[in-house]
Amino acid sequence: MISLQNISKQYSGRYLFRDLSLRIEDGTRIAFVGRNGTGKSTLMKIILGEIDSDTGKIVRSRFNSVGYLPQDSVYHAGRTLFAETATAFDDLNRLHERVREIGNEVEAMTVHGGGDAPGLQDLMNEMGQAQSILEHREGYSIETKVKQVLSGLGFHEKDLPRMTEEFSGGWQMRIALAKLLLQEPTILMLDEPTNHLDIESLEWIEGYLKASQGSLVLVSHDSRFLDNLVDRVIEISMGKATEYTGNYSSYLTQKAGRRAVLEASLKNRQRAIDSTTSFIERFRYKSTKARQVQSRIKRLEKMEDLETEREEASISLNFPDPPHAGRVVMELENISKSYDNNVVLQDISLTIERTDRIALLGLNGSGKSTLARIIADVDTFEGGLRKPGHNTILSYYAQNTADGLDPNKTTLQTLDSVAPLKSPGELRTLLGCFLFTGDDAFKPVSVLSGGEKSRLALARMLLRPANLLIMDEPTNHLDAQSKAILQNSLLRFPGAYVIVSHDRDFLAPLINKVAVLKDNNLYLYHGSVDEYLEKYRREQKALAEEGALPESAAPAYSQKDQKRKEAESRQERYKRLKPLKESLEHIEKEIAACEKKKGELENAFSDQNTYKNDSLIQSLHMEYSQVTSQLASLYDTWTATEEEIDEITHID
């Protein structure tokens, strides 16, 4: 359990949050949500102890272990993929090494001294204890576990001996995630974990986390991911933290209800203010009404100031009307692409019609971005034909589009350069939708962060007339509100588009075809993303039942026997720990009550009037003696209970 009590944090006089209190209990699944910059990642780091809060305190149970995945800046080097991932089991690996050492010592002793060699029995006892722990913690299946989790996250058997420094940033994050999952901390904290996953890996990690027993704290803009995993939502907004019970969809419903109540309260308050102000102005100078006027002035001063978050969901943005195009806007015939000896695409054919909304899916490294660049005519290819249709005008958003922005222009000038007929007010409204507010309009591009540049590039794309849009991971740096604005704009866009994305909720209402890259080939499915995923799940289930699941997709959570054994072990441990933890909680409440009483008595002793009453002082001394004695007994019981819990936890 982790308890946050009245936590506050500010930067340059601006509060991210103030007097925030929160409990992370066993088995809790929490999401931190809010617009970019509200302090979600900062709150995570405060919980971890990486950043100090300005006020308040954090109480952490010493029985908790916390695993944390940051948004980025994770790098591994010096080991193979398998060896690095296996470091999650360092304690068990050390135990294996000790068993081997004991085996060698026992062999040497029996050769020279026979079965009665001094110290032999002690070594045999130590080996028995070590082997018992290894069996209990499944220390003999480390290799299987490592391979299962790496496979679920998209790695292949051939990747295991590769050095970790050979992997790109997104794969580095997957290595870190694999190690966390294998360590099985009691509290898992993940900051935007879906940014580096493809849809297949995302489906797998959801299943894995659903089957896990620990607490989970998530920061994510992937609403479906949150819907499937959390049962509490903490919204950070305007320096406050508001808690909602239920998943993400439930949070949205409750928030809408609270907003309706708040807006009604605001209207009622405004009516009361107007009525009171009118009375004051009308009778301010009438002596017969002086008392009533003064009473209303005081009432006006005391009226509570209700705040409501600025709401921009009603803003509607449209892509410019696309130029008229022919029925087919792009045609690829037998496209092939290689990097050195690595074949990425082989004989790929795809026809894009003017009414097509295509999701381009596939495992990371399957060639999605490469194919998007070829469609956009920014990458070459070795074989085949690329044939744009009649009057096709294409607009392309790449993950590195931000690098092409002019660093000397301001954000406002960047938009004005592609839409000179738009008024400054219209352009600033668009900037606001992508989190550039106030003086941000005059910031030069050179000082923007990578995420800010990406959002600016996306805003610029909304101003360019085109009838074919190619978008590669457009939502990676958008919060929920900006993502909804882009999604609604695409719903109204009458042209064609191809989107590379792993965000299922973003894609769900937009897509009518799914193109999947697999093993250098492209497979086209007619229908929505949800229909494709349902078909994919059925296929994977059938393969699993036949025992033919490919090694690149074998989910650890599908190993029924292993999971059953783990569940039985956890259940047994839970049965033993539950009454002890309940007892500990009861003792802690009693201690708190006694400490409070002790403090009250000490305050009474410091009062001069207490010593004027002899009978009172004697009574207080007697009560104080009883309280301190009770406290000493409670602390002894608390320590014994903690040690018993610690012993069970250590053995298990």
C-alpha positions as CSV (number, residue, x, y, z in Angstrom):
1,M,0.0,0.0,0.0
2,I,1.2,3.6,-0.8
3,S,-0.6,6.5,0.8
4,L,-0.2,10.1,-0.4
5,Q,-1.3,12.8,2.0
6,N,-1.9,16.4,1.0
7,I,0.7,16.4,-1.8
8,S,1.4,19.6,-3.6
9,K,3.8,20.5,-6.4
10,Q,4.4,23.7,-8.3
11,Y,6.8,25.1,-10.8
12,S,7.4,28.8,-11.1
13,G,4.4,29.6,-9.0
14,R,2.0,27.4,-11.0
15,Y,0.5,24.5,-9.2
16,L,0.3,21.2,-11.0
17,F,-1.8,19.9,-8.1
18,R,-2.5,21.0,-4.5
19,D,-3.4,19.0,-1.4
20,L,-3.7,15.8,-3.3
21,S,-4.5,12.6,-1.3
22,L,-4.5,9.1,-2.7
23,R,-4.2,5.5,-1.6
24,I,-2.9,2.8,-3.9
25,E,-4.1,-0.4,-2.3
26,D,-3.5,-4.1,-3.1
27,G,-5.0,-5.1,-6.4
28,T,-6.0,-1.5,-7.3
29,R,-6.0,-0.6,-11.0
30,I,-5.7,3.2,-11.4
31,A,-5.4,5.5,-14.4
32,F,-4.1,9.1,-14.1
33,V,-5.8,11.2,-16.9
34,G,-5.7,14.8,-17.9
35,R,-4.4,17.1,-20.6
36,N,-0.7,17.1,-21.5
37,G,1.2,19.2,-18.9
38,T,-1.2,18.7,-16.0
39,G,1.4,16.7,-14.0
40,K,0.5,13.0,-14.5
41,S,4.1,11.9,-15.1
42,T,5.3,14.2,-12.3
43,L,2.9,12.6,-9.9
44,M,4.2,9.2,-10.8
45,K,7.8,10.3,-10.1
46,I,6.7,11.8,-6.7
47,I,5.2,8.4,-5.8
48,L,8.4,6.7,-6.8
49,G,10.5,9.2,-4.8
50,E,12.4,10.5,-7.9
51,I,10.9,14.0,-7.3
52,D,10.2,15.6,-4.0
53,S,6.7,17.1,-3.4
54,D,6.5,20.7,-2.0
55,T,4.1,19.7,0.8
56,G,2.5,16.6,2.3
57,K,4.0,13.1,2.9
58,I,4.1,9.7,1.4
59,V,3.8,6.5,3.4
60,R,5.0,3.3,1.6
61,S,4.6,-0.2,3.0
62,R,7.9,-1.9,3.1
63,F,6.3,-5.0,1.7
64,N,5.6,-3.4,-1.6
65,S,7.9,-3.6,-4.6
66,V,7.4,-1.0,-7.4
67,G,8.2,-1.4,-11.0
68,Y,8.3,1.7,-13.2
69,L,8.3,2.2,-17.0
70,P,9.0,5.8,-18.1
71,Q,7.9,7.3,-21.4
72,D,11.3,7.2,-22.9
73,S,15.1,7.4,-22.3
74,V,15.6,3.7,-21.7
75,Y,18.7,2.1,-23.1
76,H,20.3,-1.3,-22.7
77,A,23.8,-2.4,-23.9
78,G,26.5,-5.0,-23.2
79,R,24.2,-8.1,-23.1
80,T,22.2,-10.2,-25.5
81,L,18.5,-9.7,-25.5
82,F,17.9,-12.9,-23.6
83,A,20.6,-12.2,-21.0
84,E,19.4,-8.7,-20.4
85,T,15.8,-9.8,-20.0
86,A,16.8,-12.7,-17.7
87,T,18.3,-10.1,-15.2
88,A,14.7,-9.8,-14.0
89,F,15.5,-13.1,-12.2
90,D,18.9,-12.1,-10.8
91,D,18.1,-13.3,-7.3
92,L,17.0,-16.7,-8.6
93,N,20.0,-16.9,-10.9
94,R,22.3,-16.3,-7.9
95,L,20.5,-19.1,-6.1
96,H,21.1,-21.4,-9.1
97,E,24.8,-20.5,-9.0
98,R,24.9,-21.2,-5.3
99,V,23.3,-24.7,-5.9
100,R,26.0,-25.4,-8.5
101,E,28.7,-24.3,-6.0
102,I,27.3,-26.5,-3.3
103,G,27.2,-29.4,-5.7
104,N,30.8,-29.0,-6.6
105,E,31.8,-28.7,-2.9
106,V,29.7,-31.8,-1.9
107,E,31.3,-33.8,-4.8
108,A,34.8,-32.8,-3.6
109,M,34.1,-33.6,0.0
110,T,32.6,-37.1,-0.7
111,V,35.6,-38.0,-2.9
112,H,38.1,-37.2,-0.2
113,G,36.2,-37.8,3.1
114,G,33.3,-40.1,2.2
115,G,29.7,-39.6,3.5
116,D,30.9,-38.5,6.9
117,A,33.0,-35.5,5.9
118,P,32.7,-32.6,8.4
119,G,30.2,-29.9,7.2
120,L,28.7,-32.2,4.6
121,Q,25.3,-32.3,6.2
122,D,25.2,-28.5,6.5
123,L,25.8,-28.1,2.8
124,M,23.1,-30.7,2.0
125,N,20.6,-28.8,4.2
126,E,21.5,-25.5,2.5
127,M,21.1,-27.1,-1.0
128,G,17.7,-28.5,0.1
129,Q,16.5,-25.1,1.2
130,A,17.8,-23.4,-2.0
131,Q,16.1,-26.0,-4.2
132,S,12.9,-25.7,-2.3
133,I,12.9,-21.9,-2.9
134,L,13.7,-22.4,-6.6
135,E,10.8,-24.9,-6.9
136,H,8.4,-22.7,-5.1
137,R,9.2,-19.6,-7.2
138,E,9.4,-21.7,-10.4
139,G,13.1,-21.0,-10.8
140,Y,13.5,-23.9,-13.1
141,S,11.3,-22.3,-15.8
142,I,13.2,-19.0,-16.2
143,E,14.1,-19.6,-19.8
144,T,10.5,-20.5,-20.7
145,K,9.1,-17.4,-19.0
146,V,11.6,-15.1,-20.7
147,K,10.9,-16.5,-24.1
148,Q,7.1,-16.3,-23.6
149,V,7.1,-12.6,-22.5
150,L,9.6,-11.5,-25.2
151,S,7.5,-13.4,-27.8
152,G,4.3,-11.7,-26.6
153,L,6.0,-8.3,-27.0
154,G,6.9,-9.0,-30.6
155,F,10.5,-10.4,-30.4
156,H,11.4,-13.5,-32.4
157,E,13.6,-16.5,-31.5
158,K,16.3,-15.2,-33.8
159,D,16.4,-11.9,-31.7
160,L,17.5,-13.7,-28.5
161,P,21.2,-13.8,-29.2
162,R,21.3,-10.2,-30.6
163,M,23.1,-7.5,-28.5
164,T,20.6,-5.1,-27.0
165,E,22.3,-2.0,-28.4
166,E,21.3,-3.2,-31.9
167,F,17.6,-2.5,-31.0
168,S,15.9,0.9,-31.7
169,G,14.3,3.1,-29.0
170,G,10.9,1.5,-29.3
171,W,12.3,-2.0,-28.9
172,Q,14.5,-0.8,-26.0
173,M,11.3,0.2,-24.2
174,R,9.8,-3.3,-24.9
175,I,12.9,-4.9,-23.3
176,A,12.4,-2.7,-20.2
177,L,8.7,-3.7,-20.2
178,A,9.5,-7.4,-20.5
179,K,11.8,-7.2,-17.4
180,L,9.2,-5.4,-15.4
181,L,6.5,-8.0,-16.2
182,L,8.9,-10.9,-15.3
183,Q,9.8,-9.2,-12.0
184,E,6.1,-9.2,-11.0
185,P,6.3,-6.1,-8.7
186,T,3.4,-5.7,-6.3
187,I,2.8,-2.2,-7.9
188,L,3.4,-1.7,-11.7
189,M,3.6,1.9,-12.9
190,L,3.5,2.4,-16.6
191,D,3.8,5.8,-18.3
192,E,2.4,5.8,-21.8
193,P,3.3,2.1,-22.4
194,T,1.3,1.8,-25.6
195,N,3.3,4.4,-27.5
196,H,5.9,1.7,-28.5
197,L,3.6,-1.2,-29.2
198,D,1.8,-2.4,-32.3
199,I,-1.8,-3.6,-32.1
200,E,-0.8,-7.3,-31.8
201,S,1.5,-6.6,-28.9
202,L,-1.1,-4.3,-27.4
203,E,-3.6,-7.1,-27.4
204,W,-1.1,-9.4,-25.8
205,I,-0.1,-7.0,-23.0
206,E,-3.7,-6.4,-22.1
207,G,-4.3,-10.1,-21.6
208,Y,-1.1,-10.4,-19.5
209,L,-2.0,-7.5,-17.3
210,K,-5.6,-8.7,-16.9
211,A,-4.2,-12.0,-15.6
212,S,-1.7,-10.4,-13.2
213,Q,-2.6,-10.0,-9.5
214,G,-0.7,-6.8,-8.6
215,S,-1.7,-3.2,-8.4
216,L,-1.5,-1.2,-11.6
217,V,-1.0,2.6,-12.2
218,L,-1.3,3.8,-15.8
219,V,-0.8,7.0,-17.7
220,S,-2.2,6.6,-21.2
221,H,-4.3,8.4,-23.8
222,D,-5.4,5.0,-25.2
223,S,-9.0,5.0,-23.9
224,R,-9.7,1.3,-24.9
225,F,-6.5,0.2,-23.1
226,L,-7.7,2.0,-20.0
227,D,-11.3,0.7,-20.3
228,N,-10.0,-2.9,-20.3
229,L,-7.6,-2.5,-17.4
230,V,-8.6,0.1,-14.7
231,D,-11.2,0.3,-12.1
232,R,-10.4,3.8,-10.8
233,V,-9.6,7.1,-12.7
234,I,-7.8,10.0,-11.1
235,E,-8.3,13.2,-13.2
236,I,-5.7,15.9,-12.7
237,S,-7.0,19.2,-13.9
238,M,-6.7,22.9,-12.9
239,G,-4.4,21.9,-10.0
240,K,-6.9,19.5,-8.5
241,A,-7.2,15.7,-8.5
242,T,-10.7,14.2,-8.8
243,E,-11.3,10.5,-8.3
244,Y,-13.8,8.5,-10.2
245,T,-14.8,4.8,-9.6
246,G,-15.0,2.6,-12.7
247,N,-13.2,2.4,-16.0
248,Y,-12.4,5.1,-18.5
249,S,-15.9,5.1,-20.1
250,S,-17.5,5.3,-16.7
251,Y,-15.3,8.2,-15.9
252,L,-16.4,10.1,-19.0
253,T,-20.1,9.5,-18.1
254,Q,-19.6,10.6,-14.4
255,K,-17.6,13.6,-15.5
256,A,-20.4,14.7,-17.9
257,G,-22.9,14.3,-15.0
258,R,-20.7,16.4,-12.6
259,R,-20.3,19.0,-15.3
260,A,-24.0,19.3,-15.7
261,V,-24.5,19.7,-12.0
262,L,-21.7,22.3,-11.8
263,E,-23.1,24.3,-14.7
264,A,-26.5,24.2,-13.1
265,S,-24.9,25.5,-9.8
266,L,-23.1,28.2,-11.8
267,K,-26.4,29.4,-13.3
268,N,-28.1,29.4,-9.9
269,R,-25.2,31.3,-8.4
270,Q,-25.2,33.8,-11.2
271,R,-29.0,34.4,-10.8
272,A,-28.5,34.9,-7.1
273,I,-25.6,37.3,-7.7
274,D,-27.6,39.3,-10.3
275,S,-30.6,39.5,-7.9
276,T,-28.5,40.5,-5.0
277,T,-26.6,43.1,-7.0
278,S,-29.8,44.5,-8.3
279,F,-31.2,44.9,-4.8
280,I,-28.0,46.6,-3.6
281,E,-28.0,49.0,-6.5
282,R,-31.7,49.8,-6.1
283,F,-31.7,50.5,-2.4
284,R,-28.1,51.5,-1.7
285,Y,-29.0,55.0,-0.7
286,K,-32.3,54.4,1.1
287,S,-31.7,54.7,4.9
288,T,-34.7,52.4,5.6
289,K,-33.0,49.6,3.7
290,A,-29.5,50.2,5.0
291,R,-29.4,47.1,7.2
292,Q,-30.8,44.8,4.4
293,V,-28.3,46.3,1.8
294,Q,-25.3,45.7,4.2
295,S,-26.6,42.1,4.8
296,R,-26.7,41.5,1.0
297,I,-23.3,43.0,0.4
298,K,-21.8,40.5,3.0
299,R,-23.8,37.7,1.4
300,L,-22.4,38.7,-2.0
301,E,-18.8,38.6,-0.7
302,K,-19.3,35.2,0.8
303,M,-20.8,33.6,-2.3
304,E,-18.6,30.6,-3.2
305,D,-16.6,31.0,-6.4
306,L,-17.2,27.9,-8.5
307,E,-14.7,26.9,-11.1
308,T,-15.2,24.9,-14.3
309,E,-12.6,23.5,-16.6
310,R,-12.3,25.2,-19.9
311,E,-14.2,23.0,-22.4
312,E,-13.2,22.9,-26.0
313,A,-14.9,19.7,-27.1
314,S,-17.4,21.7,-29.2
315,I,-14.7,23.1,-31.4
316,S,-15.1,21.7,-34.9
317,L,-12.2,21.7,-37.4
318,N,-12.4,20.6,-41.0
319,F,-9.8,19.6,-43.5
320,P,-10.0,21.9,-46.6
321,D,-12.3,20.5,-49.3
322,P,-10.2,18.0,-51.3
323,P,-9.8,18.5,-55.1
324,H,-11.9,16.1,-57.2
325,A,-10.0,12.9,-57.9
326,G,-10.6,9.8,-60.0
327,R,-12.0,6.6,-58.6
328,V,-8.5,5.2,-57.9
329,V,-6.2,7.7,-56.2
330,M,-3.2,5.4,-55.8
331,E,-2.1,2.0,-57.2
332,L,0.9,-0.1,-56.1
333,E,1.9,-3.1,-58.2
334,N,4.4,-5.7,-57.0
335,I,6.4,-3.2,-54.9
336,S,9.6,-4.6,-53.3
337,K,11.9,-3.0,-50.8
338,S,15.1,-4.1,-49.1
339,Y,17.7,-2.5,-46.7
340,D,21.0,-4.2,-47.5
341,N,20.2,-7.9,-47.2
342,N,17.0,-7.4,-45.2
343,V,13.9,-7.8,-47.4
344,V,11.1,-5.6,-45.9
345,L,8.5,-5.7,-48.7
346,Q,8.1,-8.3,-51.4
347,D,5.7,-8.0,-54.4
348,I,3.3,-5.8,-52.5
349,S,0.2,-4.7,-54.4
350,L,-2.5,-2.3,-53.1
351,T,-5.2,-0.2,-54.8
352,I,-6.5,2.8,-52.9
353,E,-9.9,4.2,-54.0
354,R,-11.2,7.7,-53.2
355,T,-13.6,6.3,-50.6
356,D,-11.1,4.1,-48.8
357,R,-10.1,4.6,-45.2
358,I,-7.4,2.1,-44.6
359,A,-5.6,1.2,-41.4
360,L,-2.1,-0.1,-42.0
361,L,-1.2,-2.6,-39.3
362,G,1.6,-5.1,-38.6
363,L,4.3,-5.9,-36.0
364,N,7.0,-3.3,-35.4
365,G,9.6,-3.8,-38.1
366,S,7.2,-5.3,-40.6
367,G,7.5,-2.3,-43.0
368,K,4.5,-0.1,-42.2
369,S,6.4,3.2,-42.2
370,T,8.4,2.1,-45.2
371,L,5.2,1.3,-47.2
372,A,3.7,4.7,-46.0
373,R,6.8,6.5,-47.3
374,I,6.6,4.7,-50.7
375,I,2.9,5.6,-51.1
376,A,3.8,9.2,-50.2
377,D,6.7,9.1,-52.8
378,V,9.3,10.0,-50.2
379,D,11.1,6.6,-50.3
380,T,12.5,4.6,-53.2
381,F,11.8,0.9,-54.0
382,E,13.6,-1.7,-56.0
383,G,10.8,-3.3,-58.0
384,G,7.2,-2.7,-59.1
385,L,5.1,0.3,-60.0
386,R,3.7,3.2,-58.1
387,K,0.8,4.9,-60.1
388,P,-1.0,8.0,-58.7
389,G,-4.6,8.3,-59.9
390,H,-6.1,11.2,-61.8
391,N,-5.6,14.5,-60.0
392,T,-4.3,12.8,-56.8
393,I,-3.0,15.4,-54.4
394,L,-1.3,13.8,-51.4
395,S,-0.5,15.1,-47.9
396,Y,1.9,13.1,-45.7
397,Y,2.4,13.1,-41.9
398,A,5.5,11.1,-40.8
399,Q,6.7,10.4,-37.3
400,N,9.7,12.7,-38.1
401,T,7.6,15.3,-40.0
402,A,8.6,17.8,-37.2
403,D,12.2,17.8,-38.4
404,G,11.1,19.5,-41.6
405,L,9.7,22.6,-39.9
406,D,11.4,25.9,-40.4
407,P,13.1,26.6,-37.0
408,N,13.1,30.4,-37.6
409,K,9.4,30.7,-37.9
410,T,7.0,31.1,-35.0
411,T,4.1,28.6,-34.6
412,L,1.6,31.1,-36.0
413,Q,3.9,31.8,-39.0
414,T,4.2,28.1,-39.6
415,L,0.5,27.7,-40.1
416,D,0.1,31.0,-42.0
417,S,2.6,29.9,-44.6
418,V,0.3,27.1,-45.7
419,A,-3.0,28.9,-45.2
420,P,-2.5,32.6,-45.9
421,L,-6.2,33.2,-46.4
422,K,-7.1,32.1,-42.8
423,S,-7.4,34.9,-40.3
424,P,-4.9,35.0,-37.3
425,G,-7.9,34.3,-35.0
426,E,-8.7,31.1,-36.9
427,L,-5.1,30.0,-36.9
428,R,-4.8,30.7,-33.2
429,T,-7.9,28.6,-32.6
430,L,-6.3,25.7,-34.4
431,L,-3.1,26.2,-32.4
432,G,-5.2,26.1,-29.2
433,C,-6.7,22.8,-30.2
434,F,-3.1,21.4,-30.3
435,L,-2.2,22.9,-26.9
436,F,-0.5,26.1,-28.1
437,T,-2.2,28.8,-26.1
438,G,-1.6,32.5,-25.4
439,D,2.0,33.6,-26.2
440,D,2.8,30.1,-27.6
441,A,1.7,31.5,-30.9
442,F,4.8,33.6,-31.0
443,K,7.3,30.8,-29.9
444,P,9.9,30.0,-32.6
445,V,9.9,26.4,-33.7
446,S,13.6,26.1,-32.6
447,V,12.6,26.1,-28.9
448,L,9.8,23.6,-29.2
449,S,10.1,20.1,-27.8
450,G,9.8,17.1,-30.0
451,G,6.2,16.5,-29.0
452,E,5.3,20.1,-29.6
453,K,6.9,20.1,-33.1
454,S,4.9,16.9,-33.9
455,R,1.6,18.6,-32.9
456,L,2.4,21.7,-34.9
457,A,3.2,19.6,-38.0
458,L,-0.2,17.8,-37.5
459,A,-2.0,21.2,-37.2
460,R,-0.3,22.3,-40.4
461,M,-1.6,19.2,-42.2
462,L,-5.2,20.2,-41.3
463,L,-4.8,23.3,-43.5
464,R,-3.5,21.7,-46.7
465,P,-6.0,20.7,-49.5
466,A,-5.5,17.1,-50.4
467,N,-7.6,14.1,-51.5
468,L,-5.2,11.4,-50.1
469,L,-3.8,11.6,-46.6
470,I,-1.0,9.3,-45.4
471,M,-0.5,9.5,-41.6
472,D,2.1,7.6,-39.6
473,E,1.3,7.4,-35.9
474,P,-0.5,10.8,-35.8
475,T,-1.8,10.4,-32.2
476,N,1.5,9.6,-30.3
477,H,1.8,13.1,-28.9
478,L,-1.8,14.1,-28.5
479,D,-3.9,14.1,-25.4
480,A,-7.5,12.8,-25.5
481,Q,-9.1,16.1,-26.4
482,S,-6.7,16.9,-29.3
483,K,-7.0,13.3,-30.5
484,A,-10.8,13.6,-30.5
485,I,-10.6,16.8,-32.6
486,L,-8.4,15.1,-35.2
487,Q,-10.7,12.0,-35.2
488,N,-13.8,14.1,-35.8
489,S,-12.0,16.0,-38.6
490,L,-11.1,12.8,-40.3
491,L,-14.7,11.5,-39.9
492,R,-15.9,14.5,-41.9
493,F,-13.1,14.4,-44.5
494,P,-14.5,13.2,-47.9
495,G,-11.2,12.0,-49.3
496,A,-9.2,8.8,-48.8
497,Y,-6.6,8.1,-46.2
498,V,-4.1,5.5,-45.0
499,I,-3.3,5.6,-41.3
500,V,-0.5,3.7,-39.4
501,S,-1.6,3.5,-35.8
502,H,-1.9,1.2,-32.8
503,D,-4.7,3.3,-31.2
504,R,-7.8,1.1,-31.6
505,D,-10.3,3.6,-30.4
506,F,-8.9,6.3,-32.7
507,L,-9.1,3.9,-35.7
508,A,-12.5,2.2,-34.8
509,P,-14.9,4.8,-36.3
510,L,-12.7,5.8,-39.2
511,I,-11.7,2.6,-41.0
512,N,-13.4,0.5,-43.7
513,K,-10.4,-1.6,-44.7
514,V,-7.4,-3.1,-42.8
515,A,-4.1,-3.8,-44.6
516,V,-1.8,-6.0,-42.6
517,L,1.9,-6.4,-43.3
518,K,3.2,-9.8,-42.3
519,D,6.3,-11.8,-43.5
520,N,7.0,-9.2,-46.2
521,N,3.5,-9.6,-47.7
522,L,0.3,-7.5,-47.5
523,Y,-3.1,-8.9,-46.6
524,L,-6.2,-6.8,-47.1
525,Y,-9.3,-7.2,-45.0
526,H,-12.6,-5.5,-45.8
527,G,-14.3,-4.2,-42.7
528,S,-13.5,-2.3,-39.5
529,V,-10.5,-2.6,-37.2
530,D,-12.7,-4.2,-34.5
531,E,-13.9,-6.8,-37.0
532,Y,-10.3,-7.6,-38.0
533,L,-9.2,-7.9,-34.4
534,E,-12.0,-10.3,-33.6
535,K,-11.0,-12.4,-36.6
536,Y,-7.3,-12.2,-35.5
537,R,-8.3,-13.4,-32.0
538,R,-10.3,-16.3,-33.3
539,E,-7.4,-17.4,-35.5
540,Q,-4.9,-17.2,-32.6
541,K,-7.2,-19.1,-30.3
542,A,-7.6,-21.9,-32.9
543,L,-3.9,-22.1,-33.4
544,A,-3.3,-22.2,-29.7
545,E,-5.8,-25.1,-29.3
546,E,-4.1,-27.0,-32.0
547,G,-0.7,-26.4,-30.3
548,A,0.5,-24.6,-33.4
549,L,0.8,-21.0,-32.2
550,P,3.8,-19.3,-33.8
551,E,6.6,-18.4,-31.5
552,S,6.2,-14.8,-32.4
553,A,2.7,-14.7,-30.9
554,A,2.7,-17.2,-28.1
555,P,1.2,-15.4,-25.1
556,A,2.4,-16.2,-21.7
557,Y,-1.0,-15.9,-20.2
558,S,-2.3,-18.7,-22.5
559,Q,-0.2,-21.3,-20.7
560,K,-3.1,-22.7,-18.7
561,D,-1.3,-25.1,-16.5
562,Q,1.4,-22.6,-15.5
563,K,-1.1,-19.9,-14.7
564,R,-3.2,-22.4,-12.7
565,K,-0.2,-23.3,-10.6
566,E,0.7,-19.6,-10.1
567,A,-2.9,-18.8,-9.1
568,E,-3.0,-21.6,-6.6
569,S,0.3,-20.4,-5.1
570,R,-1.0,-16.8,-4.8
571,Q,-4.3,-18.0,-3.4
572,E,-2.5,-20.0,-0.7
573,R,-0.3,-17.0,0.2
574,Y,-3.4,-14.7,0.2
575,K,-5.2,-17.0,2.7
576,R,-2.2,-16.9,5.1
577,L,-1.6,-13.2,4.7
578,K,-5.2,-11.9,4.7
579,P,-6.0,-12.3,8.4
580,L,-2.5,-11.0,9.4
581,K,-2.9,-7.9,7.2
582,E,-6.4,-7.3,8.6
583,S,-5.0,-7.6,12.1
584,L,-2.2,-5.2,11.2
585,E,-4.7,-2.7,9.9
586,H,-6.7,-2.9,13.1
587,I,-3.6,-2.5,15.2
588,E,-2.6,0.6,13.2
589,K,-6.0,2.2,13.8
590,E,-5.7,1.5,17.5
591,I,-2.1,3.0,17.6
592,A,-3.4,6.1,15.7
593,A,-6.2,6.5,18.3
594,C,-3.8,6.1,21.2
595,E,-1.3,8.5,19.7
596,K,-4.0,11.0,19.3
597,K,-5.1,10.6,22.9
598,K,-1.5,10.8,24.1
599,G,-1.1,14.1,22.2
600,E,-4.3,15.5,23.8
601,L,-3.1,14.6,27.2
602,E,0.3,16.2,26.6
603,N,-1.4,19.4,25.4
604,A,-3.4,19.3,28.7
605,F,-0.2,19.0,30.7
606,S,1.2,22.1,28.9
607,D,-1.9,24.1,30.0
608,Q,-1.2,26.2,33.1
609,N,-4.8,25.8,34.3
610,T,-4.4,22.1,34.6
611,Y,-2.1,22.4,37.6
612,K,-4.7,24.5,39.5
613,N,-6.8,21.3,40.0
614,D,-5.1,18.6,41.9
615,S,-7.7,15.9,41.3
616,L,-7.6,16.7,37.5
617,I,-3.8,16.4,37.3
618,Q,-3.8,13.1,39.2
619,S,-6.5,11.8,36.8
620,L,-4.5,12.9,33.8
621,H,-1.3,11.3,35.0
622,M,-3.2,8.0,35.6
623,E,-4.7,8.1,32.1
624,Y,-1.4,9.1,30.5
625,S,0.3,6.1,32.2
626,Q,-2.5,3.7,30.8
627,V,-2.2,5.2,27.3
628,T,1.6,4.9,27.1
629,S,1.4,1.3,28.5
630,Q,-1.2,0.4,25.9
631,L,0.9,2.0,23.1
632,A,4.0,0.0,24.1
633,S,1.9,-3.2,24.0
634,L,0.4,-2.3,20.6
635,Y,3.8,-1.5,19.1
636,D,5.1,-4.9,20.3
637,T,2.1,-6.7,18.7
638,W,2.5,-4.6,15.5
639,T,6.2,-5.6,15.3
640,A,5.4,-9.3,15.8
641,T,2.7,-9.2,13.2
642,E,4.9,-7.4,10.7
643,E,7.7,-10.0,11.2
644,E,5.2,-12.8,10.6
645,I,4.0,-11.2,7.4
646,D,7.6,-10.6,6.4
647,E,8.5,-14.2,7.0
648,I,5.6,-15.5,4.8
649,T,6.3,-13.0,2.1
650,H,10.1,-13.9,2.1
651,I,9.4,-17.7,1.9
652,D,6.9,-17.2,-0.9
